[in-house]
Amino acid sequence: MSERKSPLKVIPSASEEQLVQALGDLLTRCSQEALARQDKFSVGLSGGSLIQLLTKALKSCNLKTANWVFFFCDERYVPLDDSDSTYGAYRAEWLTQLPSIQESQFVRADTSIPLDACAADYEAKVKSQVDRFDLLLLGMGPDGHTCSLFPEQPATLQETQRLVIPIRNSPKPPPERITFTLPLINNARNVAFVVTGGGKASVVKSVFVDLDKKFPAAWVNPTNGQLTLMVDAGAGKEIETLK
Ligand SMILES: O=C1O[C@H](COP(=O)(O)O)[C@@H](O)[C@H](O)[C@H]1O
């Protein structure tokens, strides 16, 4: 076990409705703080189950999002119109359900160039627009992966120079991806994991109670930022000591 650099805030929810509300509250607070400090609110998005929850939260809290800029904490190296594209999934949801968010607010990866160049190009895009992320929204798989940092590829957790790296042979398809690395993630002002479902209860305990470093999510430890864990009743059922 190792130490947390800042205390973990756990937000348990009894229902999806409550979790969506809590996510809306987090977005409200982080965006207000960011926009009081600067003219843009930078948000890093993850894929998977977060997409639907975030869409619901944004719909219900009705925030002014014109000055928000969306990046991707990881992206699958597939064409933008592929069903595996995280950007494509957000675009499909938000175009119809959140028409006030423009495509130009997404900073997306160029998956038409070679994988290494795609990662380097995305890092350059991040560096040119963001000093520290205001908010990173992370998911976690049942294997403890977060972003595209997988337990089978521990060398990715040792990266100290690059902020975005290419991933090959990902254990979860599709095999090629790009991902934020720990130096970028742990420099954020706010990092929030959003984890749902009883199938993830034991890994939630291993990561957030035991801080078991065999799981990449346990390496997320903001140096000077707030770490939050949002769980529904299923995912949170083994972490009574943290609530
Ligand atoms: O492949 C991915 O999986 C994780 C977790 O997804 P979930 O559906 O289990 O919530 C996601 O956070 C990541 O962005 C994605 O590329």
The ligand as an SDF file (V2000), in Angstrom:
LIG
                    3D

 16 16  0  0  0  0  0  0  0  0999 V2000
  -12.0060    0.5440  -23.1590 O   0  0  0  0  0  0  0  0  0  0  0  0
  -12.3010    1.3830  -22.3330 C   0  0  0  0  0  0  0  0  0  0  0  0
  -12.7820    0.9930  -21.1170 O   0  0  0  0  0  0  0  0  0  0  0  0
  -12.7880    1.8570  -19.9780 C   0  0  0  0  0  0  0  0  0  0  0  0
  -13.8380    1.3170  -19.0040 C   0  0  0  0  0  0  0  0  0  0  0  0
  -15.0800    1.2140  -19.6710 O   0  0  0  0  0  0  0  0  0  0  0  0
  -16.4260    0.7730  -18.9340 P   0  0  0  0  0  0  0  0  0  0  0  0
  -17.4130    0.5370  -20.0470 O   0  0  0  0  0  0  0  0  0  0  0  0
  -16.1170   -0.4760  -18.1630 O   0  0  0  0  0  0  0  0  0  0  0  0
  -16.8320    1.9120  -18.0630 O   0  0  0  0  0  0  0  0  0  0  0  0
  -13.0440    3.3080  -20.3910 C   0  0  0  0  0  0  0  0  0  0  0  0
  -12.9140    4.1560  -19.2770 O   0  0  0  0  0  0  0  0  0  0  0  0
  -12.0350    3.6830  -21.4800 C   0  0  0  0  0  0  0  0  0  0  0  0
  -12.1780    5.0380  -21.8490 O   0  0  0  0  0  0  0  0  0  0  0  0
  -12.2960    2.8130  -22.6770 C   0  0  0  0  0  0  0  0  0  0  0  0
  -11.4070    3.0820  -23.7610 O   0  0  0  0  0  0  0  0  0  0  0  0
  1  2  2  0
  2  3  1  0
  2 15  1  0
  3  4  1  0
  4  5  1  0
  4 11  1  0
  5  6  1  0
  6  7  1  0
  7  8  2  0
  7  9  1  0
  7 10  1  0
 11 12  1  0
 11 13  1  0
 13 14  1  0
 13 15  1  0
 15 16  1  0
M  END
$$$$
